[in-house]
Amino acid sequence: MAATTNEHKIAEISAIAGSFGYTVVSRAEAGVPDFEVTETGSTFEENSLLKARAIFDFLEGAAAVAADDSGIEVDALGGAPGVLSARFAGQDGDAPGPRSRQDRANNAKLLKLLAGTPKEQRTARFVSVITCLRPGEAPVVCRGEVEGHVDFAETGDAGFGYDPLFIPLGYDRSFGLFAPEDKNAISHRGRALALLAERLGTDTE
């Protein structure tokens, strides 16, 4: 079961996990209330575990739970926004449409902070840490990263979060211009889930 309530993440995780033969059940489908888990960790690993543990405990350890904590680390900002990526510009709420008000505010703040910073100093990476808790098993923690840089303006309407600003290494267009299956093949979340599938496969052999 996926611990997130973020519809974009659920869609991405479901698509990627499906390619490895796994079916993802959302919290709503599992009957888990939409309560917020306070992310007090200072690392993606800590927050991923907090989210997974909260849902796993709510289900009384009756089902496997996978939780993702992810964000963007910008070198010129000392690794910020990092674990604060989702609410970098404060909690502005949501709005209808493919791009939320929160996403737009976060991107605008990032661009403002990087104003005047040349391309070679705009290096960054997307990070995803997925923690899987299973009944009677030790936690499985998998980290995926994709290197790239922050562009000077948003491009494209695909993806979510910082996707329209992030150009992965070796490409000349942002994730906002990628087809979902192309992004999933190289993304931080895709890499973390691929590692998770490998680890789970090894554990069951």
Summary of the structure (lengths in Angstrom):
residues: 205
radius of gyration: 16.7
end to end distance: 21.3
largest distance: 53.1
contacts: 649
relative contact order: 0.16
helix: 42%
strand: 18%
